[in-house]
Amino acid sequence: MLSIQILQPINVSLRDYWAAGKDFWGWIIRPECCPRCGRDPALRRQGCYARFVDELSVWIARFRCRYCALDVSVLPDFAMPYRNRSVAVVTGYFGASEVERRPQGGHDTLRRYWQAWQGVWRQVAHRVGLAADHARSAWCELLRRFQDAAAAQRHLVQRYQQALLKRYRVHAAPK
C-alpha cells in the first residue's frame, strides 16, 4: 500500500485541536487532487488514526484516491512528522541556550532532535539559500525567512520533500 503525508496549516492551537476529539474534521481541508494520478475529485475520506503530539493524542485525517488507491494523511502543521513534539516546543528548545534547555521537559528527546537538525541544517540551508555558518544561525535565519518553523517545514516538504529534521519517503509523491 502506498501512502504519502501532506502538512496542512491549521488555524487552531494544538490544545483546541486535541479538545475537539473526532470533531477535528472541521479544520481539515480535503486535498484537491490525488498527488499520484492527478485526478480531481479523487480523494475521499478514509478515516483517521491517533498519534501523540506533546503528550496529547490527536487525530490525523486520512484520505484515499478512488482511482489509484493512494493513501494520503493530512498532518496539521503544528506537528512534526514522525516526532512526538510539536513544532512550537521544538522551536522553543532550539532557540534556548544550553542553560535554558536543561530544565525543559523531554530534554533527552529534544536533544536528539537538535542532533538531527545538526545533521541536516547544511542541506536545508543550501536548498533555501541561507547564509548560515552553523546550526544555530541556520535555525534563526530559517525562522526569520519563513516567520515560523511550521511555515518553513511546509515549504521544505512541498518543494523539496524534506522535513525539518529528516527526509521521509512519505513526503515524495509516488510515481
C-alpha positions as CSV (number, residue, x, y, z in Angstrom):
1,M,0.0,0.0,0.0
2,L,1.4,3.4,-1.0
3,S,0.9,6.4,1.2
4,I,2.1,10.0,1.5
5,Q,1.8,12.7,4.0
6,I,0.7,16.3,3.5
7,L,1.3,19.1,6.0
8,Q,-1.6,21.4,6.2
9,P,-1.8,24.8,8.0
10,I,-4.4,24.6,10.8
11,N,-5.7,27.9,12.3
12,V,-6.3,26.4,15.7
13,S,-4.0,25.6,18.6
14,L,-2.8,22.1,19.4
15,R,-4.8,22.1,22.6
16,D,-8.0,23.2,20.8
17,Y,-7.5,20.6,18.1
18,W,-7.0,17.9,20.7
19,A,-10.1,19.1,22.7
20,A,-12.2,18.7,19.6
21,G,-11.5,14.9,19.5
22,K,-13.0,13.3,16.4
23,D,-14.8,16.6,15.6
24,F,-11.4,17.8,14.1
25,W,-12.7,17.3,10.6
26,G,-14.0,20.9,10.5
27,W,-10.4,22.1,10.4
28,I,-9.1,19.7,7.7
29,I,-9.3,20.6,4.1
30,R,-9.5,17.7,1.7
31,P,-6.6,17.8,-0.8
32,E,-7.9,19.0,-4.2
33,C,-6.4,16.2,-6.3
34,C,-4.5,13.0,-5.9
35,P,-0.8,13.6,-5.7
36,R,-0.1,10.5,-7.7
37,C,-2.6,10.3,-10.5
38,G,-3.6,14.0,-10.5
39,R,-7.4,13.3,-10.8
40,D,-9.9,15.6,-9.1
41,P,-12.1,15.0,-7.3
42,A,-10.4,11.7,-6.4
43,L,-9.7,11.7,-2.7
44,R,-12.4,10.5,-0.3
45,R,-12.3,10.2,3.5
46,Q,-10.7,7.0,4.6
47,G,-10.8,7.6,8.3
48,C,-8.3,8.7,10.9
49,Y,-5.6,7.5,13.2
50,A,-4.3,8.7,16.5
51,R,-0.8,10.0,17.3
52,F,0.8,11.8,20.1
53,V,1.9,15.5,19.9
54,D,3.3,16.9,23.2
55,E,1.7,14.1,25.2
56,L,-1.8,14.8,23.7
57,S,-3.4,12.1,21.5
58,V,-4.7,13.9,18.4
59,W,-6.5,12.5,15.3
60,I,-4.9,12.6,11.9
61,A,-7.1,12.6,8.8
62,R,-6.7,10.0,6.1
63,F,-7.9,10.1,2.5
64,R,-7.8,7.5,-0.3
65,C,-7.8,8.1,-4.0
66,R,-10.7,6.2,-5.6
67,Y,-8.8,5.8,-8.8
68,C,-5.2,4.7,-7.8
69,A,-5.8,3.7,-4.1
70,L,-3.1,6.1,-2.8
71,D,-3.5,6.8,0.9
72,V,-2.9,10.4,1.9
73,S,-2.6,11.5,5.5
74,V,-3.0,15.2,6.4
75,L,-0.8,16.2,9.3
76,P,-1.6,19.5,11.0
77,D,1.4,21.8,10.7
78,F,1.7,22.2,14.4
79,A,3.1,18.6,14.4
80,M,6.5,17.3,13.4
81,P,6.4,14.3,11.0
82,Y,7.3,11.1,12.9
83,R,8.1,13.1,16.0
84,N,6.1,13.3,19.2
85,R,6.8,17.0,20.0
86,S,5.1,20.0,18.4
87,V,6.8,22.5,16.2
88,A,6.3,25.1,18.9
89,V,8.1,23.0,21.6
90,V,11.0,22.2,19.1
91,T,11.3,25.9,18.2
92,G,11.4,26.9,21.9
93,Y,14.1,24.3,22.6
94,F,16.2,25.1,19.5
95,G,16.1,28.8,20.4
96,A,17.1,28.3,24.0
97,S,20.6,28.5,25.4
98,E,22.2,25.3,26.8
99,V,21.4,26.5,30.3
100,E,17.8,27.2,29.5
101,R,17.4,23.8,27.8
102,R,18.4,21.6,30.7
103,P,15.2,22.1,32.9
104,Q,12.8,21.6,30.0
105,G,10.7,18.5,30.0
106,G,11.7,15.9,27.4
107,H,15.2,17.2,27.3
108,D,16.7,13.9,26.1
109,T,14.2,13.7,23.2
110,L,14.6,17.3,22.2
111,R,18.4,17.0,22.4
112,R,18.1,14.1,19.9
113,Y,16.0,16.4,17.7
114,W,18.7,19.1,17.9
115,Q,21.3,16.5,16.9
116,A,19.1,15.6,13.9
117,W,19.0,19.3,12.9
118,Q,22.7,19.5,13.2
119,G,22.9,16.6,10.7
120,V,20.6,18.3,8.1
121,W,21.0,22.0,8.5
122,R,23.6,22.4,5.7
123,Q,21.3,20.7,3.3
124,V,18.3,22.8,4.3
125,A,20.5,26.0,4.2
126,H,21.7,25.1,0.7
127,R,18.1,24.4,-0.6
128,V,16.6,27.6,0.7
129,G,19.6,29.8,0.3
130,L,20.6,30.6,3.8
131,A,23.9,32.2,4.5
132,A,24.4,30.5,7.9
133,D,27.7,29.0,9.0
134,H,26.4,26.8,11.9
135,A,23.3,25.0,13.0
136,R,22.0,27.7,15.4
137,S,22.4,30.6,12.9
138,A,20.7,28.4,10.2
139,W,17.8,27.9,12.6
140,C,17.4,31.6,13.4
141,E,17.7,32.6,9.7
142,L,15.2,29.9,8.7
143,L,12.7,31.3,11.2
144,R,13.3,34.9,10.0
145,R,12.8,33.9,6.4
146,F,9.6,31.9,6.9
147,Q,8.2,33.7,10.0
148,D,7.9,30.4,11.9
149,A,9.1,26.8,11.8
150,A,5.7,25.4,10.7
151,A,5.8,27.5,7.5
152,A,9.4,26.6,6.9
153,Q,8.6,22.9,7.2
154,R,5.6,23.2,4.9
155,H,7.8,24.9,2.3
156,L,10.6,22.3,2.7
157,V,8.1,19.4,2.4
158,Q,6.2,20.8,-0.5
159,R,9.2,21.9,-2.5
160,Y,12.0,19.5,-1.5
161,Q,10.3,16.6,0.1
162,Q,12.4,17.4,3.2
163,A,11.0,17.8,6.7
164,L,13.0,20.0,9.2
165,L,14.8,17.1,10.8
166,K,14.9,14.3,8.2
167,R,13.9,13.4,4.7
168,Y,11.0,10.9,4.7
169,R,9.7,8.9,1.8
170,V,6.1,9.7,2.6
171,H,6.7,13.3,1.5
172,A,7.5,12.5,-2.1
173,A,4.7,12.0,-4.4
174,P,4.8,8.3,-5.6
175,K,5.1,7.6,-9.3
